[in-house]
Amino acid sequence: MTAAGYGAREDGGSAQGMVDWDFAVRIGSGIAGEGPQVSRAEGAAVVAELRADAGRATGLVKEFTGLDAPADTAPVLVVDRAGWVQANADAFAHVIAPVVDKLVDKRPMSGIARSVGAKVTGAEVGGLLGFLSSKVLGQFDPFAETAAGPHGRLLLVAPNIVHVERELGVDPTDFRLWVCLHEETHRVQFTANPWLRDHLLGEIKALADTMDVQSMLGDGLSRAVEAIKGNGNLLEAVSSPEQREIMDRVTGVMSLLEGHADVVMDDVGPTVIPSVATIRTAFDKRRKGIGTLDRVLRRLLGLEQKMAQYRDGAVFVRTVVDKVGMEQFNAVFTGPKTLPSKDEIHHPERWIARVL
């Protein structure tokens, strides 16, 4: 089950000088491993079924949400773990370019120092990608630019889907469609509302503009150490109040998108997935059963916050839809000003009062 459809990788200018992305991909791919063993025929069947399920999910998502995504945009790629690592290295190089540019401007380095630093940073990024590559079932990358244009691409990580369906003991056909419903909802969210991509890129640039490099390199290290000792969140530990304000806005957006996708997969599920209730119960139980080391790493990397985004965002979506209906809920996708804040995610009635 290999990656398909990748072109030459763009290195993002100075981002390549600060991070050795090729080295990061080699490290990450080595850590990732291949996943569960399958025969060539079984692997081909899984890939074909996931592609078909993604196509089927498009119509199901449109019918349920009312969001109409243009056809032939944001291709669906079924990848292995190494393919996911490569895709995310590509995405990181593009997304963090504004941050890297600021670091380069503030702290110019000699060629040797930069080369050594790029290897070290590449190893760190590769280790992170390698760890995550075995956890992700699917992902919509809104920042990828493909032959179809700057509409993103949907990645389905076949070996991880096979691993989880075997671990849970659930019906493979039902589980694969269930995963595709969630990930296809993300593809529809962005392709039906192309302003979302530019908005998130703008927030990343704003985050870069607020960076105080001296502070990060000064007391930022001590705050990071304290976060590790206290089992805290590294991202929050090294950020300023202004940066946390931006991150709160992004959290509000991501909670909306993740919760919306969870609502779609569970509400559409009963009509097309006979065992959806069994799958959800087993999947939620698996989330709680992760080991201690895995739990610590997830907390440090902010992944526990992502789990909360699914839960909080789903409550927000269900509350608003129950009160005003899906058509009026879709006002949330009008533009940046109608997106819920982090506070409104927890108090849906405040969003209804402000927007509707």
C-alpha positions in Angstrom: 0.0 0.0 0.0 2.1 2.8 -1.3 1.7 6.5 -1.7 0.5 7.7 -5.1 0.2 11.0 -6.9 3.1 12.8 -5.2 5.1 15.2 -7.4 8.5 16.8 -6.7 8.6 18.2 -3.2 8.9 22.0 -2.7 11.4 22.8 0.0 9.9 26.2 1.0 13.0 28.4 0.5 14.8 29.1 3.8 12.7 26.4 5.5 14.9 23.9 3.7 18.0 25.5 5.1 16.7 25.2 8.7 15.2 21.7 8.4 16.7 18.8 6.4 13.3 17.5 5.2 14.8 14.6 3.3 16.5 13.5 6.5 13.3 14.0 8.4 11.4 11.8 6.0 14.0 9.0 6.2 14.0 9.1 10.1 10.2 9.3 10.2 9.7 6.4 7.7 12.1 4.3 9.6 10.3 4.8 12.9 6.9 4.4 11.3 7.3 0.8 10.2 5.1 -0.9 7.6 2.1 -1.8 9.8 0.1 -5.0 9.7 1.1 -7.7 7.2 -1.2 -8.2 4.3 -1.0 -10.1 1.0 -0.6 -8.2 -2.2 -4.2 -9.1 -3.2 -5.6 -8.0 0.2 -3.6 -4.8 0.1 -5.0 -4.0 -3.4 -8.5 -4.8 -2.2 -8.2 -2.4 0.8 -6.9 0.4 -1.4 -9.8 -0.1 -3.9 -12.4 -0.2 -1.2 -11.1 2.9 0.5 -11.2 4.8 -2.8 -14.7 3.7 -3.5 -15.8 4.5 0.0 -14.4 8.0 -0.2 -16.3 8.6 -3.5 -19.5 7.2 -1.9 -19.1 9.4 1.2 -19.1 12.6 -0.9 -22.7 12.3 -1.8 -23.7 11.2 1.7 -21.9 14.2 3.3 -23.5 16.6 0.8 -27.0 15.2 1.4 -26.7 15.4 5.2 -24.9 18.8 5.5 -26.1 20.7 2.5 -22.5 21.7 1.7 -21.8 21.4 -2.0 -18.1 20.8 -2.9 -17.0 21.3 -6.5 -16.2 18.1 -8.4 -12.7 17.0 -9.3 -10.9 19.0 -6.6 -8.8 17.8 -3.7 -7.7 14.3 -4.8 -8.0 11.3 -2.6 -4.8 9.4 -2.0 -4.5 6.1 -0.2 -1.1 5.9 1.3 1.1 3.8 3.6 2.8 5.2 6.7 5.9 6.4 4.7 3.6 8.2 2.3 1.9 10.0 5.2 5.3 11.0 6.6 6.3 12.4 3.2 3.0 14.3 2.7 3.3 15.9 6.1 6.9 16.8 5.6 5.7 18.6 2.4 3.0 20.3 4.4 5.2 21.3 7.3 7.8 22.9 4.9 5.1 25.0 3.4 3.1 25.9 6.5 6.0 26.8 8.8 7.9 28.8 6.2 6.8 32.2 7.7 8.0 31.1 11.2 11.4 29.8 9.8 11.8 33.0 7.8 11.5 35.0 11.0 14.0 32.8 12.8 16.5 33.2 9.9 16.1 37.0 9.9 16.7 37.2 13.6 19.5 34.7 14.0 21.5 34.3 10.8 23.9 31.4 11.0 27.0 30.2 9.2 26.8 27.5 6.6 28.2 24.8 8.8 26.0 25.7 11.8 23.0 25.8 9.6 23.8 22.4 8.1 24.3 20.8 11.5 21.2 22.5 12.8 19.1 21.3 9.8 20.1 17.7 10.5 19.2 18.0 14.2 15.9 19.6 13.5 15.2 17.2 10.7 15.8 14.3 13.2 13.4 15.9 15.7 10.7 16.5 13.0 11.2 13.0 11.7 10.8 11.5 15.1 7.5 13.4 15.6 6.2 12.3 12.2 7.3 8.7 12.8 5.4 8.6 16.1 2.2 10.2 14.6 2.3 8.1 11.4 1.0 5.0 13.2 -1.8 6.9 14.9 -3.5 8.6 12.0 -6.3 6.9 10.1 -6.9 9.8 7.6 -6.2 13.4 7.2 -7.3 16.2 5.0 -4.3 18.5 4.1 -5.9 21.8 3.0 -2.5 23.4 2.1 -1.4 21.0 -0.6 -1.3 22.2 -4.1 -1.9 19.5 -6.7 -2.6 19.4 -10.4 -6.2 20.3 -9.6 -5.1 23.5 -8.0 -4.6 24.7 -4.4 -7.6 22.8 -3.0 -5.7 20.3 -0.7 -5.7 16.5 -0.8 -7.3 13.8 1.3 -5.0 11.1 2.7 -6.3 7.7 3.9 -3.6 5.7 5.7 -4.5 2.1 4.7 -2.2 0.1 7.1 -3.5 2.0 10.2 -7.1 1.5 9.2 -6.5 -2.2 8.8 -4.6 -2.3 12.1 -7.4 -0.6 14.1 -10.2 -2.6 12.5 -8.4 -5.8 13.4 -7.6 -4.6 16.9 -11.3 -3.6 17.5 -12.6 -6.7 15.9 -15.2 -4.7 13.9 -16.6 -5.3 10.5 -13.9 -4.0 8.0 -16.4 -2.9 5.4 -18.4 -0.9 7.9 -15.3 0.6 9.6 -13.7 1.8 6.3 -16.8 3.6 5.3 -17.1 5.1 8.8 -13.6 6.5 8.6 -14.2 7.8 5.1 -17.3 9.7 6.2 -15.3 11.6 8.8 -12.4 12.4 6.5 -14.6 13.2 3.5 -16.5 15.7 5.6 -13.2 17.6 6.1 -12.6 17.6 2.4 -16.1 19.0 1.8 -15.7 21.6 4.5 -12.6 23.1 2.8 -13.5 22.6 -0.9 -17.0 24.0 -0.4 -15.6 26.9 1.5 -12.2 27.8 0.0 -11.8 30.8 2.2 -11.1 28.5 5.1 -7.7 27.6 3.8 -6.6 31.2 3.4 -8.0 32.0 6.8 -5.9 29.3 8.5 -2.8 30.3 6.6 -3.4 33.9 7.8 -3.6 32.7 11.4 -0.2 30.9 11.0 1.3 34.0 9.5 -0.1 36.1 12.4 1.5 33.6 14.8 4.8 34.0 13.1 4.5 37.8 13.3 4.1 37.7 17.1 7.1 35.5 17.7 9.8 36.9 20.0 12.8 34.8 19.1 14.9 36.1 22.0 12.2 35.2 24.5 11.7 31.7 23.0 15.4 31.0 23.2 15.7 32.6 26.6 13.1 31.6 29.2 11.2 29.5 26.6 13.5 26.5 27.4 12.9 26.7 31.1 9.1 26.9 30.5 9.3 23.9 28.3 11.2 21.9 30.9 8.6 22.8 33.5 5.8 21.7 31.2 7.5 18.3 30.8 7.9 18.0 34.6 4.3 18.9 35.1 3.0 16.8 32.2 1.8 20.0 30.6 1.4 21.1 27.0 4.7 22.1 25.3 3.0 24.4 22.7 1.3 26.4 25.4 4.4 26.5 27.6 6.5 28.3 25.0 3.8 30.7 23.7 3.1 34.3 24.7 -0.4 35.7 25.7 -0.8 37.1 22.2 0.1 33.8 20.6 -2.3 31.9 22.9 -5.0 34.3 21.7 -4.3 33.3 18.1 -4.1 29.6 19.2 -7.5 30.0 20.9 -9.0 31.2 17.7 -7.5 28.3 15.8 -8.8 25.9 18.5 -12.3 27.2 18.0 -12.0 26.5 14.2 -10.5 23.1 14.6 -13.1 22.1 17.3 -15.8 23.1 14.8 -14.4 21.1 12.0 -13.6 18.0 14.0 -16.9 18.0 15.8 -18.8 18.6 12.6 -17.1 15.6 11.0 -17.8 13.4 14.0 -21.5 14.4 13.9 -21.7 13.5 10.2 -20.0 10.1 10.6 -22.3 9.1 13.5 -25.6 10.5 12.2 -25.2 9.4 8.6 -23.7 6.1 9.8 -26.9 4.3 10.9 -28.4 4.7 7.4 -25.5 3.0 5.6 -23.4 1.3 8.3 -25.2 -1.5 10.2 -22.7 -1.8 12.9 -22.0 1.9 13.5 -23.0 1.8 17.2 -20.7 -1.1 17.9 -17.8 0.7 16.1 -18.3 3.9 18.0 -18.4 2.1 21.4 -15.2 0.1 20.6 -13.4 3.1 19.1 -14.1 5.3 22.2 -13.0 2.6 24.5 -9.7 2.2 22.6 -9.0 5.9 22.9 -9.2 5.6 26.7 -7.1 2.5 26.8 -3.8 3.9 25.5 -0.6 3.2 27.5 1.0 5.6 30.0 3.9 6.6 27.7 1.6 7.2 24.8 -0.7 9.3 27.0 2.2 11.5 28.2 3.5 12.0 24.6 0.0 12.9 23.5 -0.4 15.5 26.3 3.0 17.1 25.6 2.3 17.3 21.9 -1.2 18.7 22.5 -2.9 15.6 21.1 -5.1 15.3 24.2 -6.4 18.7 23.2 -7.3 17.3 19.8 -9.4 14.6 21.5 -11.2 17.3 23.4 -11.9 19.1 20.1 -13.8 16.1 18.8 -16.0 16.0 21.9 -16.5 19.7 22.4 -17.0 20.5 18.7 -19.6 17.7 18.4 -21.6 19.1 21.3 -21.5 22.5 19.7 -22.7 21.3 16.4 -25.5 19.1 17.8 -26.7 21.9 20.1 -26.9 24.5 17.3 -28.5 22.1 14.8 -31.1 20.9 17.3 -32.1 24.6 18.0 -32.0 26.1 14.5 -31.6 23.3 12.0 -28.8 22.4 9.6 -29.5 25.1 7.1 -29.1 27.9 9.6 -26.1 26.2 11.2 -24.3 26.4 7.9 -24.1 30.2 8.5 -20.9 29.1 10.4 -19.2 28.7 7.1 -20.0 32.1 5.7 -16.6 33.6 6.6 -14.1 34.2 9.4 -16.5 36.4 11.4 -19.1 33.7 11.7 -16.7 31.1 13.0 -17.2 30.2 16.7 -14.6 31.3 19.2 -13.1 28.9 21.7 -15.6 30.3 24.3 -18.5 29.9 22.0 -17.7 26.3 21.3 -18.4 25.7 25.0 -21.4 28.1 25.0 -23.3 27.5 21.7 -26.1 29.8 22.7 -23.6 32.7 22.6 -22.7 31.9 18.9 -26.4 31.7 18.0 -27.1 35.1 19.6 -24.1 36.7 17.9 -24.4 35.2 14.4 -28.1 34.3 14.0 
